[in-house]
């Protein structure tokens, strides 16, 4: 598979998975969280999909497209551990989270996701959903949309 085809497959899985998860949590109270702002595409989609929810965003640096800059109060800049700890201290209640942290080295990305999993668990509401590009630990993995390959994206119910 070409890198372009792989990227398109990932973006489609990400969008479809977020849409699917957002429907599952419609009746639950809580905020959204985009872990790994990057260019801002996922954040932009989350705020469009869940317009009545606060969407928290975290990343090491703010370098997204100008149309995707989150409000200053909703952006947690710095290392993931610090941002997740701040959300826990604020007693944030996250109903839908998207996990997209990574360095681009699979072994390092999987290890980071495992290390951050307990911190993510502290802020998730019961019945919430996590859509993740990496495997997480300590959550109930569920089957996502049928057309998304199990190894392409991971879906967790909290």
Residue pairs with C-beta under 8 A, 6 or more apart in sequence:
1 9
9 149
9 152
10 133
10 152
10 153
11 41
13 148
13 149
13 152
13 153
14 42
14 98
14 131
14 133
14 153
15 45
16 145
16 147
16 148
17 131
17 144
17 145
17 148
17 153
17 155
18 42
18 45
18 46
18 49
18 96
18 98
18 131
19 49
20 144
20 145
20 155
21 96
21 129
21 131
21 144
21 155
22 46
22 49
22 50
22 96
24 129
25 95
25 96
25 127
25 128
25 129
28 95
28 125
28 127
28 128
29 93
29 95
29 125
30 53
30 93
30 94
30 95
30 96
30 125
30 128
31 53
31 54
31 55
31 56
31 92
31 93
31 94
31 95
32 46
32 47
32 50
32 53
32 54
32 55
32 56
32 94
32 95
32 96
32 97
32 98
33 55
33 56
33 57
33 58
33 87
33 92
33 94
33 96
33 97
33 98
33 123
34 42
34 43
34 46
34 55
34 56
34 57
34 58
34 97
34 98
34 100
35 58
35 80
35 97
35 98
35 99
35 100
35 101
35 120
36 42
36 58
36 59
36 98
36 99
36 100
36 101
36 102
37 43
37 57
37 58
37 59
37 62
37 64
37 68
37 70
37 75
38 59
38 63
38 64
38 100
39 63
39 64
39 65
39 68
40 64
40 65
40 67
40 68
40 69
41 65
41 68
42 98
42 100
43 55
43 57
43 64
43 68
43 70
44 65
44 67
44 68
46 55
46 96
46 98
47 55
50 96
53 95
53 96
54 74
55 70
55 74
56 74
56 76
56 87
56 92
56 94
57 70
57 74
57 75
57 76
58 75
58 76
58 77
58 78
58 80
58 83
58 84
59 75
59 77
60 77
60 78
60 79
61 77
62 69
62 75
62 77
69 75
76 82
76 83
76 86
76 87
77 83
80 101
80 112
80 116
80 119
81 116
81 119
84 116
84 119
84 120
84 122
84 123
85 119
87 94
87 123
88 119
88 122
88 123
92 123
93 123
93 125
94 123
94 124
94 125
94 128
95 124
95 125
95 127
95 128
95 129
96 128
96 129
96 130
96 131
97 120
97 124
97 128
97 129
97 130
97 131
98 130
98 131
98 132
99 113
99 116
99 120
99 130
99 131
99 132
99 133
99 134
99 136
100 132
100 133
101 109
101 112
101 113
101 116
101 134
102 108
102 109
102 112
102 133
102 134
103 109
103 112
109 134
110 134
110 135
112 134
113 132
113 134
113 135
113 136
113 137
114 135
114 136
114 137
116 136
117 136
117 137
117 138
117 139
118 137
118 138
120 130
120 136
121 138
121 139
121 158
124 130
124 158
125 158
126 158
127 157
127 158
128 157
128 158
129 155
129 156
129 157
129 158
130 136
130 139
130 154
130 155
130 156
130 158
131 144
131 153
131 154
131 155
132 153
132 154
132 155
132 156
133 153
133 154
134 154
135 154
136 154
136 156
139 156
139 157
139 158
140 156
140 157
140 158
141 154
141 155
141 156
142 155
142 156
142 157
143 150
143 155
144 153
144 154
144 155
